[in-house]
Amino acid sequence: MSRAGFDPDLLERVTDGDRALADALVTMLTSELPRHRRDIVAAVAEADLARVAQLAHKLSGGAAYCGATGLKAASDALDVAASNNDVESVLRRSEQLGKEIDRLLAGPTSTS
């Protein structure tokens, strides 16, 4: 079964077809999502846009590696907004990122 929000073809390439490794990567990323959300929410609340950009960039890298394309797009958009010091856009983008995190956390647990 495919996990909603993850690109199974990319995961297969990254893991050289090792389904157990793919599952482990997805599990690792999803287990860290609540912490990522807390950190980003705190940085947004503190209006620390440099920190928001840093956190979003880091999350984007993990999302890209695991094939979480929606999460990567949402993280990238937040990174750009924060890097451009666009507070209004940061608020919108952080909300979108939260929705994408919720979607990934609600999905099935297997990538196979």
DACOR-V111384 format. One record per pair of residues at least 6 apart in sequence whose ideal C-beta (glycine too) atoms are under 7 Angstrom apart, sorted by the first residue. I is the first residue (numbers start at 1). GAP is how many residues later the second one is. Records with the same first field share a line. If there is no record, write none. Layout:
I = GAP  GAP
This chain:
1 = 107  109  111
2 = 6  109
3 = 23  104  105  106  107  108
4 = 99  103  104
5 = 63  65  66  98  99  102
6 = 20  60  61  62  105
7 = 60  62
8 = 103
10 = 57
11 = 11  14  55  56  100
12 = 10
14 = 51
15 = 6  7  10
19 = 92  93
22 = 89
23 = 87  88  89
25 = 41
26 = 40  85
29 = 33  37  39
30 = 74  75
33 = 68  71  72
36 = 19  23
37 = 61  64
39 = 16
40 = 12  15  16  54  57
43 = 8  9  12
44 = 8  46  47  50
47 = 40
49 = 33  36  41
52 = 26  30  38
53 = 26  29  30
56 = 19  22  23  26
57 = 22
59 = 16
60 = 12  15  16  19
63 = 8  9  12
64 = 8
68 = 36
70 = 30  33
71 = 29  33
74 = 22  23  26
75 = 22
77 = 16  19
78 = 12  15  16  19
81 = 8  9  12
82 = 8
